[in-house]
Amino acid sequence: MPTSQPKLPYPEIEPYASGLLDVGDNNEIYWETSGKPDGRPALVVHGGPGAGGSRGSRRTFDPDMFRIVLFDQRGCGESRPHASHPATDMAHNTTEHLIADMERLREHLGIERWLLYGGSWGATLILAYAQRHPERVSGIVLVGVTMTRPQEVDWLYNGLRLLLPIEWERFRDGAPAEYRDGNLVEAYRRLVEDPDPAVREKAALDWCAWEDAVIAHETLGAPGQYTARPDAALMAFVRICTHYFAHTAWLDDGRLLRDAHRLAGIPGVLIHGRLDLSAPLHTAWELARAWPDAELQVIDDSGHTGSPAMRTAIIDALDRFAG
């Protein structure tokens, strides 16, 4: 954990190029580049899934050293069509589609190899991409490590009832009676696909109320961020989350850990909060043991949404890759 004073983000910058990239299946993904046009390429992979790329992520990179690439994954942010619209087909929004989109974006921007940075769901997607295309990855920085295994999904939406029984009971009671002793993620996936907009909206709010309950203790981070989303962003987030988590991201159980050997030679930094209830530290620890080129940094005062000490660790890690 860093011992120096917490670092401030780099100054605000605006993209020097942006656009919509046709990735097939009637989908276009939003992308942008900022920083130094001939700097070291770095891709920001947002979490969620379905959260959309935070434009503030530009400020974690030295703009005089990096060519910073942000994109919104299918169905969210400024990508089109938006998953908040019930007519948007989710069949063409899977992990495989997102891996292919990242490759298409790399080719579109003429980048040979890039540094990958992301957290939470973004960590899962980065690992899946890097194991598929290790020759395209120069380094990896992961924050709040996840691999979207069944045990991780079950912990977040079921196991945490041991710590948050009152809040979890409310979450459970938002599901139809036939699902309350079973698969709550699938129950909510069905609810946000309901033809009745009132049913969809209530399910999205109930889902985000649970997500906020899980991070409510994170006073140094950003508690309350889920239900604070604008209506369309909230609906897209829940629709995409439930779609991915109901299918455990279409990844064979344990695959990303078993295939960690494919990351050999790629330097990595894994930054994880000890107080993270959403994604317990054990997952990051397992990955660090399976990936010898990765360094695990545990941030004692941080949960899933960060802290000043975590911000310092992230900026330090990215600065190490700047040269």
Secondary structure, 3 states (H helix, E strand, C coil): CCCCCCCCCCCCCCCCEEEEEEEECCEEEEEEEEECCCCEEEEEECCCCCCCCCHHHHHHCCCCCEEEEEECCCCCCCCECCCCCCCCCHHHCCHHHHHHHHHHHHHHCCCCCEEEEEEEHHHHHHHHHHHHCHHHEEEEEEEEECCCCHHHHHHHHCHHHHCCHHHHHHHHHCCCHHHCCCCHHHHHHHHCCCCCHHHHHHHHHHHHHHHHHHHCCCCCCCCCCCCCCCHHHHHHHHHHHHHHHHCHHHCCCCHHHHHHHHHCCCCEEEEEECCCCCCCCHHHHHHHHHCCCEEEEEECCCECCECHHHHHHHHHHHHHCCC
